[in-house]
Amino acid sequence: MAESNRSIVERFEKAFAANDIAGIQDACHPDLVDHNPLPDQKPGLSGFKETVAFYTSVFPDSQVETIRRSPTVRSSSRDGRSQ
C-alpha cells in the first residue's frame, strides 16, 4: 500500500522543523520544484535543502500543524514571532 498523503506531509514537516536534511531528502522527490523559491535559491532539491537550513536557523522556534480534510492535506506553520 502506498504511503498516505498525511504521513508524507507529517514526515516532511517533522524533518523540516528538526532541520533534518536527510529526512527532507527522504520525504521529497529528487526532481522537486519549489514554486516559492527565495531570491537566488538554487533549483531543485539541493536548493530547497539549503532553504530549509536557512529557515530553521532564522526561526528555530517554528511550529508546524497538519490538518487533514479528505482528500487533501493542508499544512500551516508559525515562525515563533509575535504578530
N, C-alpha and C positions, 0 to 999 in steps of 0.2 A: 504494500500500500504506500502511496506517495505521502510524503510529509505534508501536513496541513499548512495552509497559509498562516494561521495563527502561530503555530510552533516555529515556523521560519522567521516570522516577524519578531517573536519573543526572543529567539536565539540571537538574531541580529541586534536587537536593542540591548540585550544583556552584554554582548560583546562591545557595542558602541560605548555604553556607559562605563565599562571597565577598561576602555582603551585597549581591548584585546584584539590586536591586529590580526593574529592568526584566526581568531573567531570570526572577524569581519570577512576575511578571505574565504573562510569555510561557508559562511552564510550567503555570500554574494556570487553571482555568475561572473566568470572570468572576463566576459565582454560587457561588464557593467557600463551603463551610460548615465552619468549624473546630469539631470536636467536642470539643476540649480547649482552649477559649479561656482566656486569662489573665483574672483579675478585671478588670472594667471595659474589656475589649477591645472595640473597635468590631466590629460584624458585617461579614461579607463579606471580600472580597479586600483592601480598604483596611485593615481592622483587622489582618488576617493579615500584611500587608507591614510594618506598624508593629511587630508582634511579632517578625518576623524581624530587623528593625533592632535591637530591644532585645536579643534573644538573642545576636546576633553582637557587640554591643558589650560584653555581660557576659561572654561566653565566646568570646573571639577565637581561641582555640586549638582549638576544637571540630573533630572529625573525623567523617566520615560514611563508612559502609561499606554497599554494596549487595550483597545476597545474592539470587540467583535460584534459586528452586525451582519448576520448571514446575508450574502455570501462574501462580503468584503471585510477587510481588517483595516482599521484606522489606527494610526499611532500619533500621539502628541507628546511634546516634551516641554519641560520648563528648565530654564538655564540657571535658576537659583537667585536671580536678581529680583529686587522688589520693583513693582510696577505701580 
